[in-house]
Amino acid sequence: MIGISADFDPVHKGHVKLIQKGREIADETGDEVVIYLNKGYSANHAPFFVNYEARAEMALKAGADRVVPIEGLHHRLTLAYSVPIRIAMMIEDNAVDYVDAAGVNVSIPLITSQAKKFAKKGIFSGIPRSLPNRNVIRWFAVNEFLYQKYQRKMKFHIISELSLGGKISGREIRRTIIENDMKIPQELNEVLPKSTIKILKREIKKGTIPGRRDIETITKRMNTYSRAKLMEIAHLNADAINEIIKGRVYRDEDQIWAVFRRAGYGPVLTRLAISALEQEVTRSEVLNLIQKYEAQGIIPPDQTIKQVIQRAWFVASKADQGIKSADAHEMFRKGQKQLSSSAPKYVDAGVSIRSFEVDHLKKAQKTSIYVDQNGFLACEIRAPGKKIKSPLKLPGKMATYLRLLVDSHFIPLQSKVVETERGLRIRVFIGD
């Protein structure tokens, strides 16, 4: 089987060239050309312009034999996690060859050498933007890494991206159609196959294009969720949550994007965070999904939940020794991870409450962790008929550890009231 993984939103002549390359290989081997087509959300965490059924039809009209949907990943996970899952799916389906495109001046030896470096490290996040064809490098690297599990890997066939007076961009095609009042201008005939144009016109007439976000749901959650509730949503760090609270009230998408820009999010992470809000993806949900694939040996060792938590503990421990966090992160990345203790599974914190609130604390049914407007870790304690908020009293090392986990984007913090030798405490559990 020859595999191609794609969004195809919509299928343009560059995509047709990919399928034709797959067809050449298939004609020699007798295999089929299968498109692994992203469904629900694109690889860049955005809703699709063209619905899945129409894009699948476009792919088949362009020469593919079969289309397989990939869904449930791209509103939950970054590419560092979704790419290993997608490649594993293809290998398990007995894909032997894989076809992709790279820049016109692509250097396969350079891509291969860079990919082997990342495969050896066993981590596929943080591939520098300065590297040409960084997404292709990630796919090469993951393919190399998964050889350890399957003892086989796909043979990659990289072709040059089709250039017709410049790189063909799906984003530009979509923008052109929208700006042309949802009509397909003559100029797009050069970059779109006739079958795609026919399907686009049909879907536009039916009203299925363009796909849109549920802005009403997103803004409602941003306008009404408490800090503690927002803390449960994946891919929202403390800065993002504080900006959301400060920026209320929200009505449109521009306001939403402005929040994440102020919080320091780039475009890709912004789309992922908005998608998580839209689908109410929780940290626990993402953690459980990653652990599911960890158990199958698909997630690289340095990206496992245990390693993410251990990294936070390492950095907190080094910061407690006066080492800068950035330097500690670099030490961990380079493999200097030795510590005398493993990351604790829970942390006990004190709270600042008044004497008459102690009985309420004993009867607490639920507690939640959040970061307050001053950047301090705090707790919301709910007892019958009463809600108490208090900063957490923690040693500096533990406060740094928990704050790093908050900013991990997907490690959940659960908490409850416990009786200890030192009195009532809030026990904060790491993960699920």
C-alpha positions in Angstrom: 0.0 0.0 0.0 1.2 3.5 -0.8 0.1 6.0 1.8 -0.4 9.8 1.7 -1.4 11.8 4.8 -3.1 15.0 4.0 -5.8 17.7 4.7 -6.5 18.3 0.9 -8.6 21.4 1.7 -9.3 21.5 -1.2 -7.4 19.1 -3.5 -5.3 21.2 -5.9 -2.8 20.3 -8.7 0.0 20.0 -6.2 -2.0 17.3 -4.4 -2.7 15.7 -7.8 1.0 15.5 -8.4 1.4 13.6 -5.1 -1.3 11.1 -6.0 0.3 10.6 -9.5 3.6 9.8 -7.8 1.8 7.2 -5.7 0.1 5.9 -8.8 3.5 5.4 -10.5 4.7 3.3 -7.6 1.4 1.4 -7.4 1.5 0.5 -11.1 4.9 -1.1 -10.5 4.0 -2.9 -7.3 0.3 -3.7 -7.8 -0.5 -1.9 -4.6 -3.3 0.7 -3.9 -2.9 4.4 -3.3 -4.6 5.3 0.0 -5.1 8.8 1.3 -5.2 9.2 5.1 -7.4 12.2 5.2 -7.7 14.4 8.3 -11.3 14.7 9.5 -12.9 17.1 12.0 -9.9 19.4 12.4 -6.9 20.0 10.1 -3.3 19.1 11.0 -3.0 22.8 12.0 -5.9 22.5 14.4 -8.4 24.5 12.4 -11.9 23.6 11.1 -12.0 22.6 7.4 -13.1 24.9 4.6 -14.4 21.8 2.7 -16.2 19.0 4.6 -14.6 15.6 4.8 -17.0 13.8 2.4 -16.3 16.3 -0.4 -12.5 16.2 0.1 -12.6 12.4 0.1 -14.5 12.6 -3.2 -11.9 15.1 -4.6 -9.1 12.7 -3.7 -10.8 9.7 -5.4 -11.5 11.8 -8.5 -7.8 12.8 -8.5 -6.7 9.1 -8.7 -6.6 7.7 -5.2 -8.0 4.1 -4.7 -9.2 4.6 -1.1 -9.6 7.2 1.6 -9.1 6.5 5.3 -10.3 9.1 7.9 -8.0 10.3 10.7 -10.0 12.0 13.4 -10.0 12.8 17.1 -6.4 14.0 17.1 -6.0 17.5 15.9 -8.2 19.3 18.4 -6.4 17.5 21.2 -2.7 17.0 20.3 0.2 18.9 18.9 2.0 17.5 15.8 4.7 16.1 18.0 2.1 13.6 19.3 -0.3 13.3 16.3 2.4 12.5 13.7 3.7 9.3 15.5 0.1 8.1 15.9 -0.7 8.7 12.2 2.5 7.0 11.0 1.9 4.0 13.3 -1.6 3.7 11.9 -0.2 3.6 8.4 2.5 1.0 9.2 -0.1 -1.1 11.0 -2.2 -0.9 7.9 0.8 -2.4 5.9 1.7 0.8 4.1 5.1 0.2 2.5 5.6 3.4 0.7 4.9 7.0 1.7 4.7 10.0 -0.7 5.2 13.6 0.4 6.3 16.9 -1.1 9.0 19.4 0.0 10.4 22.7 -1.2 11.7 23.0 -4.7 15.3 23.0 -3.5 14.8 19.9 -1.3 17.8 18.0 -0.2 17.0 14.4 0.7 20.4 13.8 2.4 19.9 16.9 4.5 16.4 15.9 5.5 17.6 12.4 6.3 20.5 13.5 8.4 18.4 16.0 10.4 15.7 13.4 10.9 18.1 10.8 12.3 19.3 13.4 14.9 15.7 13.9 16.2 14.9 10.2 16.0 18.0 9.5 18.2 16.8 12.1 20.7 13.4 10.6 20.8 11.6 13.9 20.8 9.7 15.5 18.0 8.6 18.9 19.4 10.6 22.0 19.1 12.0 21.3 15.6 13.4 24.7 14.7 11.4 26.8 12.3 14.6 27.8 10.6 15.0 24.3 9.3 13.7 24.0 5.7 11.0 21.4 5.3 10.7 20.9 9.1 7.4 19.0 8.8 8.9 16.5 6.4 11.9 16.2 8.8 9.5 15.3 11.6 7.8 12.6 9.4 11.2 11.1 8.5 12.3 11.2 12.1 9.2 9.5 13.5 9.4 6.8 10.7 12.9 6.1 11.9 11.9 6.0 15.6 9.0 3.6 15.0 11.3 1.1 13.4 12.2 0.1 17.0 8.6 -1.0 17.5 7.7 -2.5 14.2 11.1 -3.6 12.8 10.0 -2.1 9.5 9.4 1.4 8.2 7.8 3.0 5.2 10.0 3.9 2.2 9.7 7.7 1.7 9.3 9.2 -1.7 9.7 13.0 -1.6 8.8 15.1 -4.7 9.3 18.8 -5.2 6.3 21.0 -4.4 4.5 22.0 -7.6 5.1 25.7 -8.4 2.9 27.6 -10.8 4.4 31.1 -10.5 4.9 30.4 -6.8 4.0 27.7 -4.3 0.4 26.6 -4.5 -1.2 27.4 -1.2 -4.5 26.0 0.1 -4.8 29.0 2.4 -4.6 31.3 -0.6 -7.1 29.3 -2.6 -9.6 29.4 0.3 -9.0 33.1 0.9 -9.5 33.9 -2.8 -12.9 32.1 -2.9 -14.1 33.8 0.2 -13.1 37.2 -1.0 -14.8 36.5 -4.4 -18.1 36.2 -2.6 -17.9 32.4 -2.6 -17.5 32.1 -6.3 -14.5 30.4 -7.9 -12.6 33.0 -10.0 -11.1 32.1 -13.4 -7.6 32.5 -12.0 -8.0 29.3 -9.8 -8.5 27.2 -13.0 -4.7 27.2 -13.2 -4.2 25.5 -9.8 -7.4 23.5 -9.3 -8.3 20.3 -11.2 -11.7 20.3 -13.0 -13.1 17.7 -10.6 -12.3 19.8 -7.6 -13.9 22.9 -9.1 -17.1 20.9 -9.9 -17.3 19.5 -6.3 -16.5 23.0 -4.8 -19.3 24.6 -6.8 -21.8 21.9 -5.8 -20.9 22.2 -2.1 -21.0 26.0 -2.1 -24.5 25.8 -3.6 -25.5 23.3 -0.9 -24.1 25.7 1.8 -21.6 23.3 3.3 -18.7 25.6 2.5 -17.0 27.2 4.3 -16.8 25.3 7.5 -16.8 27.5 10.5 -16.0 27.5 14.2 -18.8 27.5 16.8 -18.0 31.1 17.9 -21.1 31.2 20.1 -20.0 28.3 22.2 -16.3 29.4 22.4 -17.2 33.0 23.5 -19.8 31.7 26.0 -17.1 29.6 27.6 -14.6 32.4 27.6 -17.2 34.8 29.1 -18.5 32.5 31.8 -16.0 29.9 32.9 -14.2 30.5 36.2 -10.4 30.4 36.4 -10.6 26.9 37.9 -12.9 25.7 35.1 -10.6 27.1 32.4 -7.7 25.4 34.1 -9.3 22.1 33.3 -9.2 22.9 29.5 -6.2 21.5 27.6 -3.7 23.9 26.1 -4.6 26.9 28.2 -1.7 28.0 30.4 -2.0 30.5 33.3 -1.1 33.5 31.1 -3.8 32.6 28.6 -6.4 32.1 31.4 -5.6 35.4 33.0 -5.9 37.2 29.6 -9.2 35.5 29.0 -10.5 36.8 32.4 -9.2 40.3 31.8 -10.6 40.6 28.3 -14.2 39.7 29.0 -16.7 40.3 27.2 -16.1 38.4 24.0 -18.3 38.5 20.9 -16.1 37.7 17.8 -13.1 35.7 16.6 -10.8 38.7 16.4 -11.2 39.3 20.1 -10.4 35.6 20.8 -7.2 35.7 18.7 -6.1 38.9 20.4 -6.3 37.2 23.8 -3.9 34.5 22.8 -1.5 36.9 21.1 -1.3 38.8 24.4 -0.6 35.5 26.2 2.4 34.9 23.8 0.7 32.1 21.8 1.8 31.6 18.2 -0.8 31.0 15.4 -0.6 27.1 15.6 -0.9 26.9 19.4 -3.7 29.5 19.2 -5.7 27.4 16.8 -5.2 24.3 19.0 -6.3 26.2 22.2 -9.4 27.6 20.5 -10.2 24.1 19.2 -9.8 22.7 22.7 -12.2 25.4 24.0 -14.7 24.7 21.2 -14.8 21.0 21.9 -14.2 21.3 25.7 -11.1 19.1 25.6 -9.9 18.6 29.1 -6.3 18.1 30.3 -7.4 14.7 31.7 -8.7 13.7 28.2 -5.4 14.6 26.5 -3.4 12.9 29.2 -5.4 9.7 28.9 -5.1 9.8 25.1 -1.3 10.1 25.3 -1.1 7.3 27.8 -3.1 5.1 25.6 -0.6 5.4 22.8 2.3 5.3 25.3 1.2 1.8 26.3 1.4 0.8 22.6 5.0 2.1 22.3 4.1 4.8 19.9 5.0 7.9 21.9 8.8 8.7 22.1 10.3 8.3 25.6 11.1 12.0 26.1 7.4 12.9 25.3 5.8 10.5 27.8 3.7 11.9 30.6 6.3 10.6 33.1 9.0 12.6 31.4 7.0 15.8 31.1 6.3 15.6 34.9 9.9 14.7 35.6 11.2 17.6 33.6 9.0 20.0 35.7 10.5 18.5 38.9 14.0 18.7 37.5 13.7 22.4 36.6 12.0 23.2 39.9 14.8 21.4 41.8 17.5 23.2 39.9 15.8 26.6 40.3 15.8 25.9 44.0 19.6 25.6 43.7 19.7 29.0 42.0 20.0 27.7 38.4 18.0 29.7 35.8 14.9 27.8 34.5 16.1 28.2 30.9 19.4 26.7 31.8 17.7 23.8 33.7 15.5 23.1 30.7 18.6 22.9 28.5 20.3 20.6 30.9 17.4 18.2 30.8 17.1 18.4 27.0 20.8 17.4 26.8 20.3 14.4 29.0 21.6 15.8 32.3 18.5 14.6 34.2 20.0 13.0 37.3 18.3 13.9 40.6 18.3 12.3 44.0 14.5 12.0 44.0 11.7 11.3 41.5 8.9 13.7 40.9 6.4 13.6 43.7 2.9 12.3 42.8 1.3 14.8 45.1 2.0 17.9 47.0 0.4 19.1 50.3 -0.3 22.8 50.6 -1.6 25.0 53.3 -4.4 27.6 52.9 -5.2 30.9 54.4 -8.7 30.7 55.8 -10.5 32.3 58.7 -11.3 30.3 61.9 -15.1 30.1 61.1 -14.3 28.6 57.7 -12.4 25.6 59.1 -15.7 23.5 59.5 -16.5 24.3 55.9 -13.1 23.0 54.9 -13.7 19.7 56.7 -17.0 19.3 54.8 -15.5 20.2 51.4 -16.9 18.2 48.6 -14.7 19.5 45.9 -11.5 21.5 45.5 -9.9 23.0 42.3 -6.6 24.5 41.6 -6.1 27.7 39.6 -3.6 30.6 39.2 -5.0 33.9 40.5 -4.7 37.3 38.9 -1.4 37.9 40.6 0.1 34.7 39.2 -0.1 32.8 42.5 -1.4 29.2 42.8 -4.7 29.2 44.6 -7.5 26.8 45.5 -11.2 27.0 45.2 -12.9 25.0 48.0 -16.6 24.0 47.7 -18.6 23.0 50.7 -22.4 22.8 51.1 -23.7 26.4 50.6 -20.1 27.8 50.7 -17.3 28.5 48.3 -13.9 29.5 49.7 -10.9 30.8 47.7 -7.5 30.9 49.1 -3.8 31.1 47.9 -1.9 27.9 48.4 1.0 28.1 51.0 3.9 26.2 49.5 7.7 26.0 49.7 9.2 27.7 46.6 10.4 24.5 45.0 6.9 23.0 45.2 5.3 26.2 43.9 7.6 26.2 40.9 6.9 22.5 40.3 3.2 22.9 40.2 3.3 26.1 38.2 5.4 24.4 35.5 2.8 21.6 35.4 0.1 24.1 35.0 2.0 25.6 32.0 2.6 22.1 30.5 -0.8 22.5 28.8 -2.1 19.0 29.4 -1.0 17.7 32.9 -4.1 17.9 35.1 -3.9 18.8 38.8 -6.6 17.2 41.0 -7.0 18.2 44.7 -8.8 17.4 47.8 -8.9 18.3 51.6 -6.8 15.9 53.7 -6.1 15.6 57.4 -2.4 15.4 58.1 -0.2 15.6 61.3 0.1 19.3 60.7 -3.7 19.8 60.3 -5.9 20.2 57.3 -4.2 20.6 54.0 -5.0 20.7 50.3 -3.4 17.7 48.6 -2.7 18.4 45.0 -2.4 15.2 42.9 -0.3 15.3 39.7 -2.0 13.8 36.7 -5.0 11.4 37.1 
